[in-house]
Amino acid sequence: MKTFRKLHWQALATMAMGVLLLLAFWPTFRWLGWNWYTNEYYSHGPLIPLVTGYLAWRRRPQGNASSPSNWGLLGLGGGLVGYLAATAWRAPFLSALAFIVVLGGLVWFLLGDEALRRWLFPLAYLVLAVPLPFVDAFATYLQGVTAQAATALVRLLGVSAVSEGGRITMTSCSLVVGAPCSGMRSLVALLALAAVLAYLLRGSWLRRGILLALAVPLAVAANVLRVLSLLLVAERWGEDMALRYWHTLSGPVFFMAALGLLIAASWGLGCREIRSDI
């Protein structure tokens, strides 16, 4: 009876703590939801918590016993301090990151070292759902790189073209490499997929690290080839055909090609089997 009462009060205390945290971080959740809806680079954001929940379930501690650790209070306190700082600085992305730290602290405090070790990746994976402020600046940089690379390739194919910033001018038409063509969206999404792939597959840390790192050049290269294809279509069939039809269709086509190459790379690296502990 005493054990039941103890567990009953622990459950109530945990629920009360969860409600308080939800109320405290509610503005952060609203900010995340708005960005997932409006920020094209993070339209995949709602999927990240779902993947995290699935991985946490698959990696849940075995048995009913838990070993709470007071060390978790450090993570909990550190996350709350980060939340207060983010509120003072009006930096909602820092508040979102602080919430992840708070979650980690709670897991450590309530369930112990083993649970934290098992759920370390699912918790860290949530970072990929947080819109970071430097992404827009990097997207602008990628626009210029993509325009220059696509221009160089199309000139190698015998088409006269000149790039100036994000604008590519050919004899027949002129195209602008804007935000949708920067490749940032594909890069963020492919990194999210590569992280899960590297986590699920069996292999050394080095090989899985290489697999994760390959997502960056593959995403960039696929986007350059996508813009190159737009230029070739515009040169052959006109700007209207390129921008109205092929622009929309080419995005998924080249993204799936990059994903296919990433999976092929995992085989080449010897990471071919799913881990037995997932």
Buried (B, 14 or more C-beta within 10 A) or exposed (E): EEEEEEEEEEEEEEEEBEEEBEEBBEEBEEBBEEBBEEBEBBBBBEBBBEBBEEBBEEBEBEEEEEEBBEBBEEBBEBBBEBBEEBBEEEBBBBBBBBBBBBBBBBBBBBBBBBBBEBBEBBBBBBEBBBBBEEBBEBBBEBBBBBBBBBBEBBBEEEBEBEBEEBBBBBEBBBBEBEBBBBBBBBBBBBBBBBBBBBBBBBBEEEBBEBBBEBBEEBBBBBBBBBBBBBBBBBBEEEBEBBBEEBBEEBBEEBBEBBBEBBBEBBEBBEBEEEEEEE
